[in-house]
Amino acid sequence: MNLEAIQDYIMNNPTNVLTRFFLDPWAFVQEPWFWWALAGMILVILWCITWKGLALWNSARNSQKVWFIVLLGVNTLGILEILYLLFWRTNKKKGFWKKLISFKK
């Protein structure tokens, strides 16, 4: 077999996704699932950045150095950050959730 026949077999065989990516990386842009996966990844990144920012900001304001280091180093898709904001932050009396939701100043 020649090289072109091998490449043609690999490109037309849908099970060799990784091999197809290395032979022609831009072919994935033409796939319909690529744009849905990209949009999903962007949403997950924005979700993580939002919750991590809120949790890190609260832990820094409350001088909780251990929590700041743990929240900075561990990525749990926002789960640990939400749990920290709900249960473990020390400054609970200021109404964080009311300030976050309200539009009045």
N, CA, C and O of each residue as an XYZ file, in Angstrom:
420
protein
N       0.847     -1.194      0.000
C       0.000      0.000      0.000
C       0.883      1.245      0.000
O       1.959      1.280      0.598
N       0.398      2.234     -0.675
C       1.151      3.484     -0.673
C       0.654      4.396      0.450
O      -0.344      4.105      1.109
N       1.359      5.484      0.649
C       1.063      6.406      1.748
C      -0.308      7.066      1.587
O      -1.005      7.288      2.577
N      -0.694      7.377      0.372
C      -1.981      8.038      0.148
C      -3.145      7.114      0.491
O      -4.168      7.569      1.004
N      -2.998      5.830      0.213
C      -4.062      4.882      0.549
C      -4.201      4.738      2.057
O      -5.315      4.613      2.566
N      -3.090      4.754      2.771
C      -3.126      4.664      4.234
C      -3.788      5.906      4.814
O      -4.636      5.809      5.701
N      -3.396      7.081      4.309
C      -3.992      8.318      4.809
C      -5.483      8.377      4.481
O      -6.275      8.860      5.290
N      -5.866      7.895      3.312
C      -7.271      7.882      2.942
C      -8.068      6.953      3.857
O      -9.188      7.278      4.252
N      -7.493      5.800      4.190
C      -8.166      4.882      5.107
C      -8.330      5.515      6.492
O      -9.393      5.411      7.103
N      -7.288      6.161      6.977
C      -7.342      6.770      8.308
C      -8.341      7.916      8.333
O      -9.098      8.048      9.295
N      -8.360      8.743      7.301
C      -9.252      9.902      7.288
C     -10.719      9.502      7.129
O     -11.608     10.230      7.572
N     -10.978      8.366      6.509
C     -12.365      7.936      6.313
C     -12.846      6.972      7.382
O     -14.010      6.572      7.364
N     -11.989      6.591      8.308
C     -12.367      5.695      9.394
C     -12.673      6.548     10.626
O     -11.750      7.133     11.192
N     -13.928      6.641     11.063
C     -14.280      7.556     12.163
C     -13.755      7.123     13.526
O     -13.829      7.904     14.475
N     -13.232      5.917     13.658
C     -12.758      5.484     14.974
C     -11.371      6.019     15.297
O     -10.975      6.039     16.462
N     -10.645      6.442     14.312
C      -9.288      6.942     14.535
C      -9.295      8.463     14.674
O      -8.678      9.162     13.870
N      -9.979      8.970     15.677
C     -10.142     10.414     15.843
C      -8.811     11.080     16.153
O      -8.492     12.121     15.579
N      -8.042     10.499     17.041
C      -6.769     11.105     17.421
C      -5.791     11.106     16.254
O      -5.092     12.096     16.038
N      -5.732     10.032     15.512
C      -4.844      9.969     14.353
C      -5.280     10.964     13.293
O      -4.443     11.620     12.674
N      -6.592     11.081     13.078
C      -7.101     12.068     12.122
C      -6.737     13.478     12.548
O      -6.442     14.322     11.703
N      -6.755     13.747     13.852
C      -6.414     15.083     14.331
C      -4.955     15.411     14.032
O      -4.646     16.535     13.637
N      -4.056     14.447     14.216
C      -2.642     14.712     13.968
C      -2.329     14.832     12.479
O      -1.393     15.539     12.105
N      -3.092     14.159     11.628
C      -2.862     14.287     10.191
C      -3.424     15.592      9.633
O      -2.799     16.221      8.779
N      -4.595     16.001     10.107
C      -5.225     17.224      9.616
C      -5.957     17.917     10.767
O      -7.153     17.701     10.961
N      -5.237     18.754     11.534
C      -5.867     19.374     12.709
C      -7.040     20.293     12.373
O      -7.943     20.437     13.197
N      -7.062     20.908     11.217
C      -8.127     21.846     10.877
C      -9.388     21.157     10.380
O     -10.402     21.815     10.149
N      -9.337     19.847     10.214
C     -10.531     19.130      9.776
C     -11.612     19.123     10.850
O     -12.797     19.000     10.539
N     -11.210     19.253     12.107
C     -12.195     19.243     13.190
C     -13.069     20.482     13.200
O     -14.183     20.449     13.724
N     -12.585     21.567     12.633
C     -13.383     22.788     12.576
C     -14.619     22.571     11.710
O     -15.644     23.221     11.921
N     -14.533     21.671     10.747
C     -15.652     21.410      9.859
C     -16.664     20.439     10.462
O     -17.772     20.299      9.944
N     -16.297     19.773     11.542
C     -17.224     18.831     12.178
C     -18.316     19.603     12.920
O     -18.021     20.637     13.519
N     -19.566     19.134     12.901
C     -20.649     19.879     13.586
C     -20.523     19.864     15.105
O     -20.952     20.820     15.751
N     -19.956     18.824     15.698
C     -19.859     18.743     17.145
C     -18.755     19.639     17.692
O     -18.748     19.950     18.884
N     -17.823     20.059     16.842
C     -16.697     20.856     17.306
C     -17.158     22.169     17.930
O     -16.659     22.558     18.986
N     -18.098     22.851     17.296
C     -18.538     24.160     17.783
C     -19.361     24.028     19.062
O     -19.304     24.904     19.925
N     -20.127     22.940     19.195
C     -20.862     22.708     20.443
C     -19.890     22.415     21.582
O     -20.085     22.892     22.700
N     -18.848     21.639     21.307
C     -17.847     21.333     22.330
C     -17.092     22.592     22.730
O     -16.813     22.798     23.911
N     -16.763     23.429     21.767
C     -16.063     24.681     22.060
C     -16.923     25.614     22.907
O     -16.432     26.221     23.858
N     -18.203     25.727     22.562
C     -19.112     26.573     23.348
C     -19.264     26.032     24.762
O     -19.290     26.802     25.722
N     -19.365     24.721     24.898
C     -19.460     24.113     26.227
C     -18.212     24.360     27.053
O     -18.301     24.642     28.248
N     -17.053     24.255     26.428
C     -15.807     24.508     27.160
C     -15.721     25.955     27.614
O     -15.264     26.229     28.724
N     -16.148     26.877     26.778
C     -16.128     28.292     27.154
C     -17.068     28.544     28.330
O     -16.716     29.285     29.248
N     -18.252     27.944     28.321
C     -19.183     28.102     29.439
C     -18.625     27.523     30.731
O     -18.778     28.127     31.793
N     -17.984     26.368     30.659
C     -17.382     25.760     31.851
C     -16.252     26.635     32.380
O     -16.120     26.800     33.593
N     -15.445     27.192     31.503
C     -14.349     28.073     31.932
C     -14.900     29.324     32.613
O     -14.393     29.734     33.657
N     -15.926     29.928     32.034
C     -16.527     31.117     32.664
C     -17.147     30.787     34.014
O     -17.020     31.572     34.953
N     -17.817     29.636     34.133
C     -18.396     29.176     35.397
C     -17.304     29.034     36.452
O     -17.458     29.519     37.573
N     -16.207     28.377     36.103
C     -15.121     28.134     37.062
C     -14.457     29.439     37.492
O     -14.186     29.641     38.676
N     -14.196     30.320     36.532
C     -13.534     31.585     36.856
C     -14.401     32.434     37.775
O     -13.891     33.064     38.701
N     -15.709     32.456     37.525
C     -16.615     33.254     38.359
C     -16.605     32.779     39.802
O     -16.394     33.579     40.713
N     -16.831     31.489     40.024
C     -16.888     30.980     41.393
C     -15.527     31.027     42.070
O     -15.446     31.316     43.264
N     -14.459     30.751     41.337
C     -13.126     30.805     41.933
C     -12.781     32.236     42.333
O     -12.194     32.464     43.391
N     -13.140     33.194     41.493
C     -12.887     34.595     41.829
C     -13.629     35.037     43.073
O     -13.055     35.697     43.940
N     -14.907     34.677     43.169
C     -15.687     35.040     44.363
C     -15.121     34.391     45.629
O     -15.010     35.039     46.670
N     -14.768     33.126     45.533
C     -14.254     32.422     46.711
C     -12.877     32.946     47.112
O     -12.609     33.130     48.299
N     -12.006     33.189     46.139
C     -10.681     33.721     46.462
C     -10.775     35.122     47.036
O     -10.034     35.468     47.955
N     -11.674     35.926     46.505
C     -11.840     37.282     47.018
C     -12.320     37.251     48.476
O     -11.812     37.999     49.311
N     -13.293     36.387     48.781
C     -13.784     36.285     50.156
C     -12.726     35.736     51.099
O     -12.591     36.228     52.219
N     -11.980     34.736     50.675
C     -10.954     34.180     51.565
C      -9.824     35.175     51.792
O      -9.246     35.203     52.879
N      -9.498     35.983     50.808
C      -8.456     37.001     50.994
C      -8.946     38.117     51.921
O      -8.189     38.594     52.766
N     -10.189     38.530     51.770
C     -10.734     39.584     52.647
C     -10.855     39.133     54.086
O     -10.729     39.939     55.008
N     -11.099     37.838     54.283
C     -11.239     37.311     55.643
C      -9.925     36.780     56.204
O      -9.908     36.165     57.271
N      -8.830     37.012     55.493
C      -7.482     36.596     55.924
C      -7.412     35.091     56.202
O      -6.801     34.672     57.185
N      -8.012     34.307     55.370
C      -7.968     32.850     55.489
C      -6.946     32.317     54.486
O      -7.292     31.930     53.370
N      -5.675     32.307     54.910
C      -4.587     31.960     53.998
C      -4.650     30.507     53.541
O      -4.354     30.208     52.384
N      -5.029     29.608     54.433
C      -5.088     28.192     54.065
C      -6.176     27.969     53.016
O      -5.956     27.272     52.025
N      -7.343     28.559     53.237
C      -8.414     28.420     52.259
C      -8.025     29.042     50.921
O      -8.354     28.502     49.865
N      -7.334     30.164     50.962
C      -6.914     30.817     49.722
C      -6.001     29.900     48.917
O      -6.166     29.769     47.704
N      -5.036     29.262     49.585
C      -4.106     28.364     48.898
C      -4.841     27.139     48.364
O      -4.591     26.709     47.238
N      -5.747     26.574     49.164
C      -6.497     25.387     48.725
C      -7.386     25.741     47.530
O      -7.419     25.004     46.545
N      -8.095     26.849     47.609
C      -8.982     27.240     46.508
C      -8.203     27.593     45.247
O      -8.679     27.375     44.133
N      -7.018     28.134     45.426
C      -6.197     28.486     44.274
C      -5.632     27.249     43.589
O      -5.494     27.228     42.366
N      -5.304     26.220     44.366
C      -4.641     25.048     43.810
C      -5.552     23.938     43.344
O      -5.160     23.138     42.495
N      -6.766     23.867     43.880
C      -7.667     22.756     43.565
C      -8.764     23.247     42.630
O      -9.407     24.263     42.895
N      -8.975     22.523     41.541
C     -10.041     22.876     40.606
C     -11.095     21.772     40.614
O     -10.832     20.645     40.197
N     -12.298     22.116     41.099
C     -13.389     21.141     41.185
C     -14.620     21.626     40.430
O     -15.744     21.292     40.807
N     -14.428     22.405     39.373
C     -15.520     22.960     38.571
C     -16.485     23.811     39.398
O     -17.685     23.844     39.123
N     -15.966     24.484     40.390
C     -16.765     25.402     41.185
C     -17.441     24.788     42.390
O     -18.049     25.511     43.179
N     -17.357     23.473     42.564
C     -18.061     22.821     43.670
C     -17.448     23.209     45.008
O     -18.172     23.598     45.925
N     -16.125     23.112     45.138
C     -15.471     23.478     46.392
C     -15.656     24.960     46.693
O     -15.829     25.338     47.852
N     -15.623     25.791     45.677
C     -15.797     27.228     45.874
C     -17.202     27.556     46.387
O     -17.358     28.390     47.279
N     -18.220     26.902     45.828
C     -19.592     27.131     46.282
C     -19.763     26.644     47.720
O     -20.388     27.321     48.535
N     -19.211     25.473     48.031
C     -19.292     24.958     49.408
C     -18.581     25.888     50.383
O     -19.073     26.116     51.488
N     -17.435     26.426     49.990
C     -16.728     27.381     50.858
C     -17.589     28.613     51.106
O     -17.720     29.062     52.245
N     -18.174     29.159     50.049
C     -18.987     30.364     50.211
C     -20.236     30.112     51.053
O     -20.689     31.006     51.768
N     -20.787     28.922     50.976
C     -22.000     28.626     51.746
C     -21.713     28.280     53.206
O     -22.465     28.702     54.084
N     -20.653     27.529     53.493
C     -20.484     26.964     54.829
C     -19.259     27.461     55.606
O     -19.347     27.607     56.825
N     -18.135     27.724     54.961
C     -16.903     27.919     55.718
C     -16.369     29.337     55.778
O     -15.408     29.585     56.507
N     -16.924     30.243     55.075
C     -16.365     31.592     55.196
C     -16.842     32.215     56.502
O     -17.961     31.956     56.944
N     -16.009     33.022     57.110
C     -16.296     33.536     58.452
C     -17.192     34.761     58.428
O     -17.858     35.046     59.423
N     -17.230     35.479     57.348
C     -17.948     36.743     57.286
C     -19.338     36.525     56.689
O     -19.612     36.992     55.584
N     -20.213     35.824     57.400
C     -21.523     35.476     56.863
C     -22.595     36.532     57.141
O     -23.655     36.488     56.518
N     -22.362     37.460     58.036
C     -23.400     38.392     58.460
C     -23.608     39.556     57.502
O     -24.565     40.311     57.671
N     -22.761     39.725     56.518
C     -22.883     40.872     55.627
C     -23.878     40.658     54.501
O     -24.089     41.571     53.702
N     -24.492     39.501     54.406
C     -25.480     39.253     53.367
C     -24.868     39.172     51.978
O     -25.285     39.890     51.069
N     -23.894     38.312     51.815
C     -23.185     38.195     50.543
C     -24.137     37.875     49.393
O     -24.052     38.486     48.328
N     -25.046     36.917     49.606
C     -25.939     36.500     48.525
C     -26.943     37.596     48.185
O     -27.314     37.751     47.022
N     -27.388     38.359     49.183
C     -28.313     39.457     48.901
C     -27.624     40.543     48.095
O     -28.221     41.113     47.182
N     -26.368     40.835     48.425
C     -25.626     41.827     47.654
C     -25.326     41.343     46.250
O     -25.300     42.137     45.309
N     -25.103     40.060     46.102
C     -24.800     39.507     44.801
C     -26.021     39.541     43.904
O     -25.887     39.775     42.703
N     -27.210     39.313     44.448
C     -28.423     39.225     43.647
C     -29.072     40.592     43.449
O     -29.655     40.847     42.395
N     -28.983     41.464     44.431
C     -29.703     42.749     44.349
C     -29.042     43.684     43.333
O     -27.830     43.654     43.123
N     -29.879     44.511     42.716
C     -29.389     45.466     41.736
C     -29.349     46.880     42.307
O     -28.880     47.803     41.641
N     -29.837     47.058     43.537
C     -29.832     48.373     44.168
C     -28.508     48.587     44.872
O     -27.884     47.639     45.350
N     -28.084     49.844     44.932
C     -26.842     50.160     45.635
C     -27.127     50.759     46.982
O     -26.198     51.089     47.719
